Amino acid sequence: MPVLSEEIREQIRAEFPNYPNKRAVTLPALHIVHHALHQVSLDAIREIAELLELHPSEVHDTMSFYGIFRTEENPYGKRRVWFCRSISCMLRGGEELMQQMCEKLHVHPGETTADGRITVEFAECLGACEGAPCLLVDDECHVNLDEKSAAKLIDELR
């Protein structure tokens, strides 16, 4: 039984005209699958390779180069929280906010809550230095955080 739905396959195929060849679609395909499934399993790698007419090891090589992709052994939660750890955020209390969030959720950075809902991770820079400290929840950036606003955000995510 296929891991990738026809909808995911169509999203990948839709990228073909945007690139010079199918090989160049490897990274976008990995992002599409990761976003949809919260992981990229070995079966998904095989199916991506088939769509792109590549060997599965070529897809795996690309995936393993980037630290953002999770495997089936370590999927991320339904919500992904990235704490910026740039100098701007750190100087304005970002590290302390992340520690507080981790304590409240009973996780360490890089881990997912026991219920599988929230994964907390580091981001090297979110590009929102003027709003430090900041974090990214899925695709939404939250800026100028303090202890109270971070706690409220955590409660909303739960």
C-alpha positions as CSV (number, residue, x, y, z in Angstrom):
1,M,0.0,0.0,0.0
2,P,1.5,3.4,-0.9
3,V,2.5,5.8,1.8
4,L,2.1,8.9,-0.4
5,S,-1.5,9.8,-1.2
6,E,-2.4,10.8,-4.8
7,E,-2.8,14.4,-3.5
8,I,0.9,14.4,-2.3
9,R,2.0,12.8,-5.5
10,E,0.2,15.5,-7.5
11,Q,1.8,18.2,-5.4
12,I,5.2,16.8,-6.2
13,R,4.4,16.4,-9.9
14,A,3.2,20.0,-9.9
15,E,6.8,21.1,-9.1
16,F,8.3,19.4,-12.2
17,P,7.7,22.5,-14.5
18,N,9.5,24.7,-12.0
19,Y,12.8,22.9,-12.2
20,P,15.2,21.9,-15.0
21,N,14.9,18.2,-14.3
22,K,13.2,15.8,-11.9
23,R,16.3,15.4,-9.7
24,A,16.1,19.1,-8.9
25,V,12.6,18.4,-7.3
26,T,14.2,16.2,-4.6
27,L,14.3,18.9,-1.9
28,P,10.8,20.3,-2.6
29,A,9.4,16.8,-2.7
30,L,10.9,16.1,0.7
31,H,9.4,19.3,2.1
32,I,5.9,18.4,0.7
33,V,6.0,14.9,2.2
34,H,7.4,16.1,5.5
35,H,4.8,18.8,5.8
36,A,2.0,16.4,5.0
37,L,3.1,13.4,7.1
38,H,5.3,15.1,9.8
39,Q,8.0,12.6,8.8
40,V,9.7,11.0,5.8
41,S,9.7,7.2,6.2
42,L,11.9,4.8,4.2
43,D,8.8,3.8,2.2
44,A,8.2,7.5,1.4
45,I,11.8,7.9,0.3
46,R,11.3,4.9,-2.1
47,E,8.1,6.5,-3.5
48,I,9.7,9.9,-4.0
49,A,12.6,8.2,-5.7
50,E,10.2,6.4,-8.1
51,L,8.4,9.7,-8.9
52,L,11.7,11.5,-9.6
53,E,13.3,8.5,-11.4
54,L,16.1,8.3,-8.9
55,H,17.7,5.7,-6.7
56,P,16.3,5.8,-3.1
57,S,19.8,6.4,-1.8
58,E,19.9,9.7,-3.7
59,V,16.8,10.9,-2.0
60,H,18.0,9.7,1.3
61,D,21.4,11.5,0.8
62,T,19.5,14.8,0.2
63,M,17.3,14.2,3.2
64,S,20.1,13.4,5.6
65,F,22.1,16.5,4.6
66,Y,19.4,18.7,6.2
67,G,18.7,18.5,9.9
68,I,15.0,19.5,9.5
69,F,13.6,16.3,8.3
70,R,12.2,13.8,10.8
71,T,12.1,10.0,10.2
72,E,9.4,7.5,11.1
73,E,11.3,6.7,14.3
74,N,11.3,10.3,15.4
75,P,8.3,12.2,13.8
76,Y,7.5,15.7,14.9
77,G,4.3,16.6,16.7
78,K,1.2,18.1,15.2
79,R,2.6,21.5,16.1
80,R,6.2,22.5,15.7
81,V,7.7,25.3,17.8
82,W,11.0,26.7,16.7
83,F,12.8,28.9,19.2
84,C,15.2,31.4,17.7
85,R,18.7,31.2,19.2
86,S,20.3,34.1,17.4
87,I,22.3,36.6,19.5
88,S,19.4,39.1,19.4
89,C,16.9,36.7,20.8
90,M,19.4,35.3,23.4
91,L,20.2,38.8,24.6
92,R,16.5,39.5,25.1
93,G,15.7,36.4,27.1
94,G,15.0,33.8,24.4
95,E,16.9,31.1,26.0
96,E,15.1,31.5,29.3
97,L,11.7,31.5,27.5
98,M,12.6,28.3,25.8
99,Q,13.7,26.7,29.1
100,Q,10.4,27.7,30.6
101,M,8.4,26.3,27.7
102,C,10.3,23.0,27.9
103,E,9.7,22.8,31.6
104,K,6.0,23.4,31.2
105,L,5.7,20.9,28.4
106,H,8.0,18.3,30.1
107,V,10.4,18.1,27.1
108,H,14.0,19.0,26.1
109,P,14.8,20.8,22.9
110,G,14.3,18.5,20.0
111,E,11.7,16.4,21.8
112,T,8.0,16.0,21.3
113,T,5.5,16.0,24.1
114,A,4.2,12.6,25.3
115,D,0.8,13.2,23.6
116,G,2.6,13.9,20.3
117,R,1.1,17.3,20.0
118,I,4.1,19.7,20.2
119,T,7.7,19.4,19.2
120,V,10.1,22.1,20.5
121,E,13.3,22.8,18.5
122,F,16.0,25.4,18.0
123,A,16.2,27.6,15.0
124,E,19.5,29.3,14.2
125,C,17.8,32.5,13.1
126,L,14.2,33.3,12.2
127,G,15.1,36.6,10.7
128,A,12.9,38.7,13.0
129,C,15.6,40.3,15.1
130,E,13.7,43.5,15.5
131,G,11.1,41.5,17.4
132,A,13.4,39.5,19.6
133,P,12.8,37.2,21.3
134,C,10.7,35.3,18.8
135,L,9.6,31.8,17.9
136,L,7.9,30.1,15.0
137,V,4.8,27.9,15.5
138,D,4.5,25.9,12.3
139,D,4.6,28.8,9.8
140,E,3.6,31.7,12.1
141,C,6.2,33.9,13.7
142,H,5.5,35.3,17.2
143,V,7.7,38.3,18.2
144,N,8.5,40.4,21.3
145,L,7.7,37.5,23.6
146,D,7.9,37.6,27.4
147,E,7.1,35.1,30.0
148,K,3.4,35.9,30.1
149,S,2.9,35.9,26.3
150,A,4.9,32.7,25.9
151,A,2.9,30.9,28.6
152,K,-0.3,32.0,26.9
153,L,0.9,30.7,23.6
154,I,1.8,27.3,25.1
155,D,-1.7,27.1,26.7
156,E,-3.3,27.8,23.2
157,L,-1.1,25.1,21.6
158,R,-2.2,22.5,24.1
